Amino acid sequence: MNTERRGVSARVGVGQLGALPIDPDIEPEPQPRRRSRWARLKAGVVLAVFVGGFFGGLARYGIGEAFPTPNSGFPWATFAINLSGAFLLALLLVLVLEVLPPTRFVRPGLGTGFLGAFTTFSSLATSTDQLAAHGHAGIAVAYAVLSLFGGLACASFGLVAGRSLRANRHRRSREREDL
């Protein structure tokens, strides 16, 4: 069992009891290297995060402009953005880790970049604060609670959807082998 430490996670071999998924973005190192305080960033990965973040921010801005929130109303656009982002991030992680072939740029570009800029906790906090500051404490509490539990539910649905896709793909490949 390979227990080489990288950050806080250990790499565990495939097929072993208690095996953890191996991060496809981390390449195994042939020899131990001297640890540095600075993270080693690869330019292509940084570019993928930048491009994804740029387009995720544009998408968020566009939706916010198309569906502005009234001063005393429920922030439906931000609510929908954050819940859809929770679903998409969970779905993406299952697809990247369990369905698609290993890739270096999909998770940083779409997960960290696009969805990181598209869905932000700061927008939840800002909308909640603005509602409370303008005397709409009930709406602020409802928005915060619905966002947290709705995000958890949507992420769960994303995991289920991703695993369903994986199971269907596996079933189809077995059917082709049987022919």
Order of alpha helices (4+ residues) and beta strands (2+ residues): beta-beta-alpha-alpha-alpha-alpha
